[in-house]
Amino acid sequence: MATLRARPRLRVGSMEVLVGILLVGAFAATRLRNVVALNPALSTAGTVFCGVFVQAVPFLALGVVVSGLIAVFVSPERLARWLPRRPAIAVLAAGAGGAALPGCECGSVPVARRLFGEGGATGAAALTFMLAAPAINPVVLVATAVAFPGAPKMVVARMGASLLTAVIMGWIWSRWGRAEWVTRRSPALRTGTESRWEVFTEAARHDFLQAASYLVLGAAAAAALHVVVPRWVFTHLAANLVLGVVVMAALAVVLALCSEADAFVAASMIMVPLLPRLVFLVVGPAVDVKLFAMQAGMFGRAFAARFAPCTFLVAIGCACGVGLLVLGGGR
């Protein structure tokens, strides 16, 4: 008697959830439009949300395509061979490599972990690359220029502060870092059975769904700030730069936005001065809640508990220093 094959279980993943939400929104579009049109607060929030999301999506899509291509053609082992042997020079080279190789911060963490474990690359250079790649790559800088069309100095300030943060953290690790803090092993290499197309599509799909979810969260937060928060709060933030810097740095950690889309969220906060918004753009790609979790998983809790707070303070300091020099602390 032939045995019946068990039917495969239906798995609901992020793609299915996204499609379901889109279908619900499409069928309820008319009703939602009427509700929003009759409520001024919802109308303002909807306008801000759509403006941020629509502007950011093309750069997000471009970023994940480039990230997928890097996953296919640029292996961590090849990057390790390109780095100089001397730690100080390797840190600078890793910072420059981060500018030339676009990638989401979610993808830079496993690449940095693989580089960290290779004999041809120092740990300091690996960590520098992890911080530089998602913050100063061409896609992010172009997106920042589009988001801040009237403030070209914002692009220069972001690039300078983010690169300085990455290099300083690399030098700090080379001086005071301890190998015993890294308690997790490097992730296993790919078996080589996957085709390049499979690797590309999986990397692009993963990065897009993860980054898009955080973009929705960021756009919703920007819309809520325009509607829910009283105007006197923003007046107080504008009058007190120190408070504004602290609030925007904390917001960057909590929102955990993708670096290819965070500039549009920051640009929408026109009630906040440029310097705190620069802090938001520098801190976000360097340290946030999702990066802390990924670093703890890839490097170990002992590493993340030391590296993340130090990065947070260095990023704030670099953003404030470069911002005061380039932006003058103005609006």
C-alpha positions, 0 to 999 in steps of 0.5 A, a space after each residue: 500500500 503506497 504511503 501518502 505524502 504529507 502535504 507541505 505546511 503553509 508558511 506565512 512569511 514577511 512577503 505574504 504579510 506585505 501582500 495581505 496588507 496591500 490587498 486590504 488597503 486596495 479594497 478599502 481605498 475609497 473608505 480610507 480616503 473619505 475618512 482621511 479627507 474629513 479629518 484635517 489631522 489625518 489629512 496632514 499625517 497622510 500627506 507627510 507619510 506619503 511624501 516621505 515614503 514615495 520619495 524614499 522608495 526609489 533610493 531604497 530599491 536602488 540600494 537593495 539592488 546594489 546590495 544584492 550585486 555585492 552579495 554575488 560578486 564581492 565576497 568577504 574573503 576578497 575584501 579581506 585580501 584587499 585590506 592593508 596589513 597595518 591596522 592604522 592604514 587598514 582602518 582608513 582603507 576600510 573607511 574608503 571601501 565603505 564609501 565605494 561599496 554601498 550596502 544596507 547596515 543589516 548586510 554590513 554586520 555579517 560581512 564585518 563579522 566574516 572580515 573580523 575572523 579572516 587572517 588577512 584583515 584586522 578587526 579594527 578595519 572590519 568594524 570601520 567598514 561595518 560603520 562606514 558602508 551604510 553611512 557614506 556610500 553613494 546611494 545614501 549621499 545622493 538620497 541625502 542631497 535629494 532630501 535636502 535640496 536647499 542645504 547641500 552642506 548637509 551632504 558634506 557634513 553627513 559624509 564627514 561626520 560618519 566617516 570620522 565616526 567609523 575611523 575613530 571607532 576603528 582606531 579605538 578598537 585597535 588600541 583598546 579592543 579585546 578579542 575575548 569580547 567576541 564570543 560568537 563564531 563567524 557565520 558559515 560560508 555558503 555551500 556554493 550550490 546556489 546560483 548567482 541569481 538565487 543569491 541576488 534575489 534572496 539578498 535583495 528580497 531580504 534587504 528590501 522587506 526589512 528596510 521597507 518595514 522600517 521605512 514605514 515605521 519612520 514615515 509614520 513617526 514623522 507623520 505623528 510628529 507633525 500631528 500629535 506633538 504640540 508645537 511648543 515642544 518643537 519650539 523648545 527643541 529649536 531653542 535648546 540645541 543640546 536637548 534637540 541633539 539628545 532627543 534626535 539621537 535617541 529617536 535614531 536609535 529607537 526608529 532604526 531606519 534604513 540609511 537609504 531612507 532616513 534622510 527623507 524622514 529627517 528632512 520632513 522634520 522642518 521644525 527641528 534645526 539642522 544640527 540635531 537632524 545631522 545627529 539623527 543621520 549620523 547616529 542611525 546607521 551606526 547604532 540602533 536597536 536592530 544593529 545592537 541585536 545583530 551585533 550581539 548575535 554575530 559578535 556576542 553580547 560582551 562585544 555589543 554591550 561595549 561597542 554600541 554605547 561607545 559608538 553612540 557617544 562617538 557618533 554624537 560627538 563627531 556629528 556635533 563637531 562637524 555640524 558646528 564646523 560645516 553647518 554652523 548650528 543653523 537651521 
